[in-house]
Every structure is written in structure tokens, then in C-alpha cells.
Amino acid sequence: MTEKEFLKHITTDVKIKLSSEFDKNFERKAFFDKKWATTKLMNRRGSLMVRTGKLRRGNIARENYNGINWSNSMPYADLYNNGGKIKVTEKMKRFFWAMYYKTSGALSKTKGGEITSSQRNKRMSDEASQWKALALQKTGKLMTIQQRQFIGNHPQVEKFVKEIINKNFDDFNADFAKRNNFK
């Protein structure tokens, strides 16, 4: 095995292992052992980071001359991965109003047209109130997005890389000894 082949084995093994671990962060709802911040917005459609799966599927690993780079094809990935602030836009406000009307219009009513006092209605009413509060924000106001990191450096990443390098060295040494009849 040449030096180039040896390095290629290590790079490929690291790429596969870390890509898998970064994907598992979505199942863990954490960056390895650091739990993601919870959202204040009520959500009945699963985890905030996994609703459509686009963010999870958008992870891309590219090998280059000096290692491996991970990125994500979704435009909002960096905002979630690092946290930050965004300005409220008119388009966002239209979405918030649409969600308000959708959730407030879904309340259960009696035959007489009165709104029932069920748990479902309370939950829907609370969610509608949250959408309305978001819709009433002024355009240009800064909203803070909490960090929910899923790609990056972590002590676990370093541990995996060391394990992979050590295993590849052991395999290389065993192969070398076998080819040269060392015992």
C-alpha cells in the first residue's frame, strides 16, 4: 500500500464515520452531548430541525487536498448551526399571519357554533396566539435564532479521527509485516 493509498483510506473512513455521526445529531436532537435549545413556538409537527428533512439531507462532505470539508446546501443551515439574528421581513409577516389564520380557524365548534373548551382547542388557541404575536412584530426587528449545531468540531470528532487513524496504522503495519514475512 502506498502512502497516497494509506491517506486515502484514512480520509474515506473519516468522511464516512463523521458524516454518519453528523446525521445522528438530528436523531439525538443534540450536537453529540450538547442538547439543542428548545423552541418557544408550539410545534405539533415533530422536531424543529427535522420537519421536512431537507436540512438533514443537505449535509455534504467533500474531500480535497488538505482534508474533508462539510457544508450544507440549505441557505438557513449556517444560521441554525451557529445561531444568530435575522430581520423580520414582510414575507415572514405574511407567513406568520397565514399560520395564525390556519391555526385559529381549526378550532372545534359545537353544533350551535360555539367554540368547545377541549384540550385540543386550548393548544390550538395558544399556538394561534404565538403566530399572531410573531405577525405583529415590526418589519426590520431582529429575531434571535438559538444555535442548534449539527456539524463542526467537538471532542467526539477528535476521538473518532484518532481511532480511525490508529486502526488504519494497525492495519497498515499488519499488512506490511505480512508482505515482508515479519512475525
C-alpha positions, 0 to 999 in steps of 0.5 A: 500500500502506498502512502497516497493509498494509506491517506486515502483510506484514512480520509474515506473512513473519516468522511464516512464515520463523521458524516454518519455521526453528523446525521445522528445529531438530528436523531439525538436532537443534540450536537453529540452531548450538547442538547439543542435549545428548545423552541418557544413556538408550539410545534405539533409537527415533530422536531424543529430541525427535522420537519421536512428533512431537507436540512438533514439531507443537505449535509455534504462532505467533500474531500480535497487536498488538505482534508474533508470539508462539510457544508450544507446546501440549505441557505438557513443551515449556517444560521441554525448551526451557529445561531444568530439574528435575522430581520423580520421581513414582510414575507415572514409577516405574511407567513406568520399571519397565514399560520395564525389564520390556519391555526385559529380557524381549526378550532372545534365548534359545537353544533350551535357554533360555539367554540368547545373548551377541549384540550385540543382547542386550548393548544390550538388557541395558544399556538394561534396566539404565538403566530399572531404575536410573531405577525405583529412584530415590526418589519426590520426587528431582529429575531434571535435564532438559538444555535442548534449545531449539527456539524463542526468540531467537538471532542467526539470528532477528535476521538473518532479521527484518532481511532480511525487513524490508529486502526488504519496504522494497525492495519497498515503495519499488519499488512506490511509485516505480512508482505515482508514475512515479519512475525 
